[in-house]
Amino acid sequence: MHLIRCPFKMKLDFKHFNIKFEKNTVIIAGAGPGSKKLITLKLKYILGISDVVIYDALVNKSVLKLCHRKAILIYAGKTKKQSCTQSDINNLMIKYANQNKRVLRLKGGDVSFFSRGSQEVEFLKKNKINFQVFSAISSSQASLNAINQNFFDGKKICNLFTGHKKVNSKSKVVDYNFLSKNKGRIFIYMGISQIKEIIKNLILKGIKSSEKVSIVKNASLTNQKIFKTNVKNCATFIEKNKISSPAIIIIR
C-alpha cells in the first residue's frame, strides 16, 4: 500500500463538496497519522472556519497553524502535568456549541480507531447537538506504508486492538485465542506500556514465537523510526531500545 501525495497545488471550490459547517454544530474529525501533508482536503477547509478547536495530544501542532487566527484552541490531551477527562471534553463541546459556535473536535489518526469518537457522537445525540464526522488516514495505514506492507497480505482478516490496561488473559475485551489462531496481521495501538502482558498472553494462546514484529514510531513524521524484531524478543527489545509512544506494533 502506498500513500500518494499530489505534486501540484489545486484550487478547489469547497462549495461543491457539500460541506455545511453551520453555527451551533460540532464536527468530529481525524487529523491523520501525524504529517501535515496527510490531512484531508475537508479538514484543511474546516480548520480555516472553525470558531473553536478542541484538539488531542497526537495532533501535529503544524496542523493547528491552518486555523483561523481568531479561533479558540483548546488542548484536550493528557500529559503528566495536565489531564482532560472525557467529561471535560463533552462539556466543552456542548458549551461552545450552545454559544452558537462552529466547534471542531480534532483527534489524531482516524476518529473510528480507538478514539472514543462513538462516545462523543452518542453524547451529542443525547444533547441534540448537530454534528458531522470526518474520517482521515489512520495510524495503521501510515505504519503499513512505512514498512511497505498492506492490511491483509493474502489473508482474509486483519486484527486491530488497543493495548489498554485490561489486557490480561482473563480479559473479555481481548480474545487472545482468536488473535493467535486466525493468522491475520495484528495491529496493536497504544500497546507499548502493556507489551509484556500482551506478548505473554499471545504466546500462551499459541502464537509462534518466531512471528515477525515491526514497530513504527511517529508514523509519517520526519522523526519516524522503524524497528524489527520477533514475538519472542518483542518486550525486551522495546525495553532495551527505550521505544516510547506513540507507536504502532505490527505482528506478522
N, C-alpha and C positions, 0 to 999 in steps of 0.2 A: 504494500500500500504506500502511495506517495502523496504528499500534500503539495498541491500546485499553487505557486504564488503568481499572481498576474504581473507581467513585466512592464505594464504601461498604466498610466493614470486614466481612470474612467470618470466621465461626468455623468452622473445619474440623477434623474428626476424622481425623488422618492415619493412623489405624489402618486406615481403609478405602482408603487409597491404596496398600496393599501395599508399603510401604517397609520393607525389612528391612535395618537398618544394625547388623549384629552386630559384636561384637569380633573382632579379627583379620581385618578387612575394610577394603578401600580403595574409596572412591568417587571417581571422576574426574568432576568437574563443571565446567560453564561458569558464570561469574558474570555473563554478559551483556556488552553493549557498554560499560557504564560506570555508568549511572544505577542507583541502589539500587532505584528503582521498577520496574525491568525484570528483576529476578531472578525465577526461577520459585518457585512455592509449595513445591516439593520441596526446593529449595536452602535456602529460609528455614528449613524444618523441620530439615534435617540439620546446618545450621550450629549450631543450638542443642544438638545432642547429640554433636558430634564431639569426640574427645579431642585430636586433632592436626590442624591445618590447615596444609598446605604450599601457599603462595599465590604467584602470579606478580606481576610489576610492574604489569600493567594492571588488576589487581583493585582496585576502588574501596575505599578504607580504611573508608568508612562501612558497607560490607557486612560487614566483619570485626567490627563492633560487635554483630552479631547472634550472634556466637559465645558459647558458654558461658564464664563468667568464669574458669574453671579450665583452659580449653583452651590447649594449647601452640600458639602461632602462629609459623610458620617462613617467613621470606621466602626465596623461591627465584628471584627475578628477577635481572636483570643491570643493573648501573649502572657508572659509571666507577670507583667505589670498591670494588664488590663484584660477583663473578660466580659464579653457581651453575651447575655443569655438569649435563648430563643424567645423568651417572653419579652425581653427588652427590644428585640428586633421587631416582633409583632406590634408592639406598642408604637414604635417609631413609624412603621408603615401606616398604621391607621391614623396616627396623629397628623402626619403631613398630608395624607390623602383627604382627611376631613378639613384641612385648611385650604382645600381646592388646589393642591399642588400636583405636578406630574412627578411621581415617585419611581425611581429606578432602584430595584433591589438587585445588586450586581454580585454574582458568585464566580468563583474560579471554575474552570472546566465547563462542563455541560450541566445544566440545572437538574437533569434527571438522574445523574450519577451521584448517589450518596451525599446529597447537599441539603437535605431537609426541605427541598423545594415543594414536595407534596404537602408537607405540614403547613407551609406558608400559604399555599393555594387554598387548603381547607379553612384556614383562619380567615382569609379574605372573603371566601364564600360565606362563611358564617356571619361575618360582619357586613355583608352586602356591599363590598368594595369592588368596583370594576377592575379587572386585571387582565393581563396577557402574559404568555410565557414564550420566551425566545430561546431557541436551542443554540448550541455552539459546538465547536470541535472539543472533544473530550481529552482528558489527560492520557487515557489509554490509547487513543488514536495517535496522539503525538509520540507516545512512547514506542508504539509499534513502528511508526515511521522512522524513529531514531535507530532501531535495530533491523530495519528492512524486512519486517515480517507483516503478517496480516492476522486478523482475528481468528480465523478458522484453520488455516494451514492444512486443508484437505479433510478436516474433521467436520462433523455436523453440529458441533456445540462448542461454546466457549463459556468460561465461568468468571464472573466478576463478584468480588465481595470485599467488604471493608474490614480491616483489622482492628475492630473496636475492642473494648476491654472484655467483652463476653465471648471469648474465643476458645474456651476450654472444651474438652472432649464431650462434656455433657450439654453443651450449648445447643439449643433448638434452633438458633439463628443460623449457625454454620453447620452444614451437613458434610462433615469431613469424609464420610464414606463415599458419598456421591462425587465429591471433588477428586478423590483419589482414584476412583474406578472408571470415570467416564472418558478419560484420555484427551479431553478438550484442554485447550490452553487456559491457564489460570492467571487472573489479574488480581493482585492484592493492593487495594487502596489503603493508605494510612496504616500500613502494617509494620513499619519499622520498629516501633516500641514493643510490639507483641510478637515479633517474628519467632522467638524461641518456642513459644506456646503453639503458634500456628504450624511450624515445621514439625514439632513433636507429634502433633495430632494427625498431620498428613501421613507421616511415616507409620504411625500406629495403625492407620486405616489402610495401609498397603501401597502408598505411592513409592516408586522406585527412588532410592537414594541418589542414583546417578542421573536423574532427570535434570536437564539444564535449567539454569535460572539466570535471567537478565534483570538488572536493577537500573532503572533510568531515573536519575535525579535531575530536577529542574528541566523537565522535558520542554523542548522548543526554545529555551532561553540560550543566551550566549555562553552561560556558565554550565550548560548541560554536561552531565557526566554519565557514562555507561560502564557498568560493572558486570562481569561474567563469573558465575560460579555454578555450583550444583546444589541439589536439595540437601544433601548430607552436610555440606560445609556452609550453607547459606547464613545461618545465625552467627556463627563465629566469624565468617567473612565480613558481615556487616559491622560487627563489633570491632574487629581488627582494623578495618578501614575507616572507622568512625563515620559511617554513612548516616546522614540525618534526613529528616523530612524537609521538603516534600519529595517523595519518590514513589514510583510505581514498581512493584515486584512482579515479574512475569515468569511463570513456570511453564516449561515445555516449549 
